[in-house]
Structure formats: structure tokens, C-alpha cells
Amino acid sequence: MPLKNRIVMPPMTRSRAGDVATDMMADYYAQRASAGLIISEGTQISRSAAHNFPRPADLLR
């Protein structure tokens, strides 16, 4: 994937929402969108996958 300015923002889990993205999250990423490629924060792939870790940040504990 060619990147014009070679800047990549890695995934970060801010844990500021439940299962659905919020307006605050959209604003956060919109403020950074002009820099380059943004990889958004982690989420579960399905509701059944969420039983092991309620939030992706719990993986780091």
C-alpha cells in the first residue's frame, strides 16, 4: 500500500466506548486523519468473542 507521507498511526485502545463507536471517537480520529494511515483501536469480532475479555485493553493486564 503506497503511503503519500509514510506516516502510520498504530492501533491504540482508549476504552472510551462500549460495543459501538461514539461521536467522541469519530472526532478523535477525524482530528488525526490528515496525517496518514490510521489503524483504529481494537474491538471484538463478535458478541460471542467478548466473553473472554470485556474490553480489548484487558488483554494488557
Sequence and secondary structure as in RCSB ss.txt:
>XXXX:A:sequence
MPLKNRIVMPPMTRSRAGDVATDMMADYYAQRASAGLIISEGTQISRSAAHNFPRPADLLR
>XXXX:A:secstr
   SS  EE       SSSS  HHHHHHHHHHTTSSEE      SSGGGGGT SSGGGGG 
